[in-house]
Structures are given as C-alpha cells and as structure tokens.
Amino acid sequence: MKKLLAALLLVMLLPFSAQAEEEGNAVFLIYDEQGVYVTHYVGEPAAGDEYIAHDNSHYVIQSVDTASHTARAQRKGVYRMPDVEWLHDESLAVSAGMQRGAVAIYCTHSDESYVPTDGESSITPRGTIYDVAEALKSNLEALGVTVHYDKATHLPHDSGAYKRSRATAQGLIEDGVDAVFDIHRDGIEDPGQYETTIDGEEASMVRLLVGRANQNQAENKAFAVELKAVADELYPELIRDIYIGKGTYNQDLSPNSVLLEFGTHTIDKERATKATEYMAETIQKTLYGGVSGAAPSGREGSSAANSGERSKSAWVSVIWIVGIVLVGALVFAVVSTGGLRPAVEKMGRGVSEITGGLFGKKNKK
C-alpha cells in the first residue's frame, strides 16, 4: 500500500518536476542579499532552493528574476557538516581487493561532452560523459566496489530525458545497490569555475545536485552532505558545492541518490576523468567506511552514525503517506455515507475492527 500511494503521488508530481529539470540551458547568476556573487546555476532556480557552497556557507533562494537571469539568496550561516574523524582510524582499514557492496551508474544526458577535448559540447548518440562514467566505474571497482553501469542512451537532451532515464535507474536499483549516481557535466562557460589541482594533479571539481521535489529529498540531501564532508577531509578541492533544486532527478527511487556534475563543457575531459579517482574513494569511504560490506557502527559522520537523521527523514515520509491515506479514506467515507459525521463514525468503527478494539469507536452489539 505504501509503495502504491507513493507511486500515485509521484505520477501527479512528474509533469511539474520534468518542467523543473529542463527549462532550458540559461545560466543564472545567484547573489546574496548584499549583491555579492554566490554561484552560477544552469537552468532556472526557484524560491526555496538551497545551496551549500565550497566553504559550507548555506543559502536559500528567496527570489528569481527571469528577465535578468539572476536570483537572490539569503545566507543562513555555515551548514553544520558531520564529523568524519573516523576516517583517520587505522583500525578500519582493509585490503583494497575486498568486496564492499554495489552502486549504480548511468547517464541521463547522453550527449554531454567536453569542448577542449572533443571539439563540441554535444555528441550523439553517445557523448564522452560515458568515458567519465566508465572511469568512475573502474576506480570504484579498484576499491572493491561492485558497479552496475547501464550505458543506455536517453536522447534527445530535452525535458523528457529524465522520464526516459527513469526506466534505466529502476532497472539498476532492482539489481540491489547501495547508492545511485547519475553522471553529468555542467554548462557553465567559465572553466575556472571547475578547474582545480588535487595532490599536484590537474583535475575537475564536482558539483552535487539533489532534487527536493520527492519524498526522499531529506535523505538524499543527507547523503550528499556526507559525501562532501568526507571529500573535504580527504581532498578539500574536490567538491565544488551542493545545489538542492526543485526537480526530482529520479531520486525518489533511492534514498542514496545524487547527481554528480564532473566539471563543465569548457574543461578538458581528462580533468573530469582524473576527478573520478578521488570521487570513487569518497564514495567508497562514505558508504562503507573502509569496512567490507558495511560502514562501521558507532562513528559520527558516517552513513551508520548519520542514520538518525535519515531515520527521521524516513519517519517524516511515512507520516506524510499516512496522512494522504487518512484524507483519502475520509473523502471516500464521506462520499459513501453522504455526510461528514457518519463518515467519521464509519472510520472509527473501521479502526476499531483493525486494532481489535484498542482504538476507534467500538461497534454496538
């Protein structure tokens, strides 16, 4: 019943989320309340979107001006990141060849490519974003993580791309995975927004994108925050930022689902593929903490220790769905009985029957 209700709700939301995810390639500049530049965003932001910057400054979009392609954001302070001191616990280290669970990888925007390397930003039927996904797969496997990688294409690059890639994501999740990653590259013109150096090597930064229009948004956000916290400890120049936008990005299918943007179309592809080495280690550490099959218990900041926040999110989702069930049941009862009072009495008798008389109005014999 829970899955059925969630699916029905999603069907109602899809038309709106699809529009949110692909309203065009316009680049918006986001400023704070004092007019200081915060970040670029490809697509149209919406009031309520959240942004966690490279330095963990936390912003919430307040207004959007579509004419000037700008948005204003209120700074909420510094986002509280989880403690990841457990990363330095040598007792958690295991051999790199050990199996550590499974993750899924796919590419919704199949044509995405890198101009300096490929000569153009869009290549059909399959762009070089698949090379980046393949590199991430290889680097995860080198760390002992099983990777289910679907190379299906979802052309054209339009508002229907996420609907088409949804079937791909569902198929991967059915294989049994711990996390799902949709691999992209950004569309910001300035390569300096993403170019970085990590351990003396030229690489790309990575933007994490979370959709807030689904029942898993809190858990997906928590997962993205964990990834950034771990990366900030291991490779401080790897994660550019986190954007929590108005779409779904098929992230309703898994509580551990994040869209990863490896650089932008104006950087060398080699920088993006280099970044997959560091991102693979970040993913492996975040999900499994260096312990085969599961994250170690009792450490703060890990998937295990952060389970309290995710459990809270899960309860919120359950309460949300229960509320929908109750409203639906009440509407049905009103229609079938012809009035609110008899409907409430009918529901009370039903609850009494289901709970063996513990709750609700008991039937008179």
C-alpha positions in Angstrom: 0.0 0.0 0.0 2.8 2.4 0.9 4.6 1.9 -2.4 1.3 2.2 -4.3 0.5 5.5 -2.6 4.0 6.9 -3.2 3.8 5.9 -6.9 0.4 7.6 -7.3 1.7 10.8 -5.8 4.8 10.7 -8.0 2.6 10.4 -11.1 0.9 13.6 -10.1 4.3 15.4 -9.5 6.1 14.2 -12.6 4.8 16.8 -15.0 5.9 19.6 -12.7 9.3 18.0 -11.9 10.1 17.4 -15.6 9.5 21.0 -16.4 11.7 22.0 -13.4 14.6 19.8 -14.5 14.8 21.0 -18.1 13.5 24.6 -18.6 16.4 25.4 -20.8 20.2 26.0 -20.7 20.0 29.6 -19.5 22.7 30.4 -16.9 21.5 32.2 -13.8 23.8 34.2 -11.5 22.9 34.0 -7.9 23.7 36.8 -5.5 23.3 37.2 -1.7 21.2 39.9 -0.1 24.1 42.4 -0.3 24.5 41.8 -4.0 27.7 39.7 -3.6 28.1 36.9 -6.2 27.4 33.4 -4.8 27.4 31.0 -7.7 26.2 30.2 -11.3 23.4 27.8 -12.0 22.4 26.3 -15.3 18.6 26.2 -15.5 16.1 28.3 -13.7 16.4 28.4 -9.9 13.3 28.6 -7.7 12.5 30.2 -4.4 13.2 27.6 -1.7 16.2 26.0 -3.5 19.2 25.6 -1.2 22.9 26.0 -1.9 25.8 24.8 0.2 29.0 26.5 -1.1 32.5 25.1 -1.2 33.2 26.7 2.2 29.9 25.3 3.6 28.1 28.6 3.6 24.4 27.8 3.4 22.0 29.8 1.3 18.3 29.7 0.4 17.0 31.2 -2.8 14.4 34.0 -2.0 13.6 35.4 -5.4 14.3 34.9 -9.1 14.4 37.4 -11.9 13.9 35.6 -15.2 14.4 38.7 -17.3 17.9 39.3 -16.0 18.7 35.7 -15.3 19.6 36.4 -11.7 18.4 35.2 -8.3 18.8 36.5 -4.7 19.7 34.2 -1.9 19.6 34.6 1.9 22.7 33.4 3.8 21.7 31.2 6.6 25.1 30.8 8.1 27.6 27.9 7.9 26.0 24.5 7.2 26.8 22.0 10.0 28.7 19.2 8.5 29.0 15.7 10.0 32.2 14.8 12.0 34.4 12.5 9.9 37.3 11.9 12.2 36.7 8.2 11.9 38.5 8.5 8.5 41.8 8.6 10.4 41.1 5.4 12.4 43.6 2.9 11.0 41.7 0.0 12.6 39.0 0.4 9.9 41.5 -0.2 7.0 41.0 -3.3 4.9 42.6 -4.6 1.7 41.6 -2.8 -1.5 40.6 -6.1 -3.1 37.8 -6.8 -0.6 34.2 -6.5 -1.8 32.3 -3.5 -0.4 28.8 -3.6 -1.7 27.4 -2.3 -5.0 26.4 1.0 -6.6 24.7 2.0 -9.8 25.8 4.5 -12.5 24.0 5.8 -15.6 23.9 9.0 -17.7 20.6 10.8 -18.3 22.1 13.4 -20.7 23.7 11.1 -23.2 25.2 13.7 -25.5 27.2 15.7 -23.0 30.9 16.2 -23.9 33.9 18.5 -23.3 34.8 21.1 -26.0 38.6 21.3 -25.5 38.9 17.5 -25.8 36.1 16.6 -28.2 35.6 19.8 -30.3 32.0 20.2 -29.3 29.8 20.1 -26.2 27.2 17.7 -27.6 27.9 14.4 -29.4 25.3 11.9 -30.5 24.4 9.2 -30.0 26.8 8.9 -27.1 29.0 11.8 -25.7 32.2 11.5 -23.8 30.3 11.8 -20.5 30.2 8.0 -20.8 34.0 8.0 -20.6 33.8 9.8 -17.3 31.2 7.3 -16.1 33.4 4.4 -17.2 36.4 5.9 -15.4 34.4 6.2 -12.2 33.3 2.6 -12.6 36.9 1.4 -13.0 38.1 3.4 -10.0 35.3 2.1 -7.8 36.0 -1.5 -8.8 39.6 -1.0 -8.0 38.5 -0.2 -4.5 36.4 -3.4 -4.3 33.0 -1.9 -5.0 30.7 -3.7 -7.4 29.3 -1.3 -10.1 26.2 -1.8 -12.1 26.7 0.5 -15.1 24.0 1.0 -17.7 25.2 2.6 -20.9 21.7 3.2 -22.3 21.2 6.5 -24.1 18.2 8.8 -23.4 18.3 11.2 -26.3 17.3 13.8 -27.1 18.6 16.2 -24.4 15.2 17.7 -23.7 12.5 17.8 -21.0 11.8 14.1 -21.5 15.3 12.9 -20.8 14.7 12.2 -17.1 11.5 10.3 -17.9 13.4 8.1 -20.3 16.3 7.5 -17.9 13.8 6.6 -15.2 13.4 3.1 -16.5 17.2 2.8 -16.6 17.5 3.8 -12.9 14.7 1.5 -11.9 16.4 -1.5 -13.6 19.7 -0.7 -11.8 18.0 -0.4 -8.4 16.3 -3.8 -8.9 19.8 -5.3 -9.1 20.2 -4.4 -5.4 22.5 -1.4 -4.9 23.5 0.8 -2.0 23.6 4.1 -4.0 22.7 5.5 -7.4 24.7 8.1 -9.3 23.6 10.0 -12.5 26.7 11.3 -14.2 26.7 14.7 -15.9 28.9 17.7 -16.7 27.8 21.3 -16.1 27.1 24.0 -18.7 28.9 27.0 -17.1 31.1 28.8 -19.7 34.0 29.7 -17.3 36.3 26.7 -17.0 37.9 28.3 -13.9 34.7 27.6 -12.0 35.7 23.9 -12.0 39.4 23.6 -12.7 41.4 22.6 -9.7 44.6 20.8 -8.6 44.5 17.8 -6.3 47.7 16.3 -5.0 49.6 18.1 -7.7 47.4 16.7 -10.5 45.1 18.7 -12.7 41.5 17.7 -12.1 37.9 18.9 -12.1 35.8 19.8 -9.2 32.4 18.1 -8.8 29.0 19.6 -8.1 26.5 17.5 -6.2 22.8 18.1 -7.2 19.9 16.9 -5.2 16.2 17.2 -6.2 13.8 18.4 -3.5 10.5 17.5 -5.2 10.3 14.0 -3.9 9.8 12.1 -0.6 13.5 11.1 -0.4 14.8 14.6 -0.6 15.9 14.8 3.1 17.8 11.5 2.9 19.4 12.3 -0.5 20.5 15.7 0.9 22.0 14.0 4.0 23.8 11.6 1.7 25.2 14.5 -0.4 26.3 16.3 2.7 28.1 13.1 3.9 29.9 12.8 0.6 31.0 16.4 0.8 32.2 16.1 4.4 34.3 13.0 3.5 35.7 14.6 0.4 36.5 17.8 2.3 38.6 15.7 4.7 40.3 13.6 2.0 40.5 16.1 -0.9 39.4 19.6 0.1 39.4 20.9 -3.5 37.2 18.1 -5.0 33.6 19.1 -4.2 32.7 22.4 -5.6 29.3 22.7 -3.9 25.9 21.2 -3.4 22.7 22.5 -5.0 19.3 21.4 -3.8 16.9 22.2 -6.6 13.3 21.9 -7.4 13.4 18.8 -9.6 13.2 15.1 -8.7 16.0 13.7 -11.0 14.6 10.3 -10.4 16.0 10.4 -6.8 12.6 9.4 -5.4 13.7 5.8 -6.4 16.5 5.6 -3.8 17.4 7.4 -0.5 21.1 7.3 -1.6 20.8 9.0 -5.0 22.9 12.0 -6.1 23.5 13.7 -9.5 27.3 14.3 -10.0 28.5 17.0 -12.3 32.1 16.4 -13.3 33.3 19.8 -14.5 31.8 21.8 -17.2 31.8 21.6 -21.0 34.7 24.1 -21.3 37.3 22.0 -19.4 39.4 19.1 -20.7 37.8 15.7 -20.3 41.0 14.4 -18.7 40.4 16.7 -15.7 37.0 15.1 -15.2 38.2 11.5 -15.5 41.1 12.3 -13.1 38.5 13.6 -10.6 36.8 10.2 -10.7 39.8 8.7 -8.8 39.1 11.0 -5.9 35.3 10.7 -6.2 35.5 6.9 -6.2 37.4 6.9 -2.9 35.0 9.4 -1.4 32.0 7.3 -2.4 33.6 4.1 -1.0 34.6 5.7 2.3 31.2 7.4 2.7 29.2 4.2 2.0 31.4 1.6 3.6 34.0 3.4 5.8 36.7 1.0 4.8 34.9 -2.0 6.3 33.8 -4.8 4.0 30.1 -4.9 3.5 29.0 -2.1 5.9 30.0 1.1 7.5 31.5 0.7 11.0 29.0 1.3 13.8 29.4 4.0 16.4 31.3 6.6 14.4 29.9 10.1 13.9 29.5 11.5 10.4 29.4 8.1 8.6 26.4 6.6 7.0 25.9 4.5 10.1 26.2 7.3 12.6 24.1 9.6 10.4 21.3 7.1 10.4 19.5 9.1 13.0 18.9 11.9 10.6 17.9 9.5 7.8 15.6 7.6 10.1 13.9 10.9 11.0 13.5 11.6 7.3 12.1 8.1 6.8 9.5 8.7 9.6 8.6 12.0 8.0 7.9 10.2 4.7 5.8 7.6 6.5 3.7 10.2 8.3 3.3 12.1 5.1 2.0 9.0 3.3 -0.2 8.0 6.3 -1.8 11.5 6.2 -2.6 11.0 2.5 -4.2 7.6 3.3 -6.3 9.1 6.0 -7.5 12.0 3.9 -8.3 9.7 1.1 -10.2 7.4 3.4 -12.2 10.3 4.8 -13.1 11.5 1.4 -14.2 8.0 0.4 -16.2 7.6 3.6 -18.0 11.0 3.1 -18.9 10.0 -0.5 -20.2 6.6 0.6 -22.1 7.7 3.7 -23.4 11.1 2.5 -22.0 13.2 5.3 -19.0 14.1 7.5 -20.4 12.8 10.8 -21.4 9.4 9.6 -18.1 9.2 7.7 -16.1 9.8 10.9 -18.2 7.2 12.7 -17.6 4.7 9.9 -13.9 5.3 10.0 -13.9 4.9 13.8 -15.6 1.6 13.5 -13.1 0.5 10.9 -10.1 1.5 13.1 -11.7 -0.4 16.0 -12.0 -3.5 13.9 -8.5 -3.3 12.6 -6.9 -2.8 16.0 -9.1 -5.3 17.9 -10.9 -2.6 19.8 -7.8 -0.8 21.1 -8.6 2.4 19.1 -11.7 3.8 17.4 -15.3 3.6 18.1 -16.5 0.1 19.1 -19.4 -1.4 17.3 -22.6 -1.8 19.4 -23.7 -5.4 19.6 
